[in-house]
Structures are given as structure tokens and as C-alpha cells.
Amino acid sequence: MKLYELTIQEAHRLLKQKEISSQELTRAVLDRIEAVDETIGAYITVAHETAMAQARRASEECIFMLMGKVVEHDDTGQMFVTPKHKETADYIEGRYG
């Protein structure tokens, strides 16, 4: 299956398991849009650079919110390895939700 054919649930699972990156998924979708849009004409504007910048940022940064308030904002890898706040650690370890 090609990345642009994934359901949102499949993409979420692969991203969570780090089998794909947000940049790979975004690039696959952008490439597919470019390949078929001339035929189907579904898009007025495709912001390639913005989409890729957001995908990079999504991979690099993470925010943990609880009850509408930011608890922690850090580098993704750092937050999941050594969270700075008890609430973040509790969530990562499955004590919330």
C-alpha cells in the first residue's frame, strides 16, 4: 500500500510506531496531488513548502495539554524520554485516559 492510500487510523499507527515520519507521509500526499490534480482539478492552491515545514515541526516538537492548558512543550524525543512534569509522565505511562 502506498502512503497516500493509508486511512487516518493506519497513518496514526505507523507514525506512532515510528515506521514512517510525518515528512514521508506529507511528501507522499503532496506527490500524489501533483500527479493527479491536473486531471481531477481538486485543488486551487497547494502550499508545498508550508506543508513540509509543518511536517518537520510536528516531528521535532510536542505539546502536552491537560484540561485545555499547556503542561509541557519540548522536543518530541526529549519529552517522551524524560518528561519535565509529573502530569506528562503520567500520560505517557498510561495513567490518564
Phi, psi and omega in degrees: 000138179278150184303323181288351178267354182295145169285166179297325178294318179294316179298316179301314181298314181295321177295315182297321180276002179060030175279337173222161176254162177297329178293318179298315180296315180297315179299318180298318180291317179298318178297321179294317177302313181298323182289327188246348188293328178299327180281316186264338176058043184271345186240140174272312181223137174238118183267080183303309184296319179295316180299316180291323178296319178293322178296318177298315181297321179298327180282334187265331185237152179218142176236131174252124179242147177222123180054042175081004181240140178289122177267319184207140176225117186203178171301135185305308181300318180297315184297320183281338179270312181224077178299146183273341184238144180302320181298320178295313179299318179300319181293312181300322181274005174085019180272353173247153172072000000 
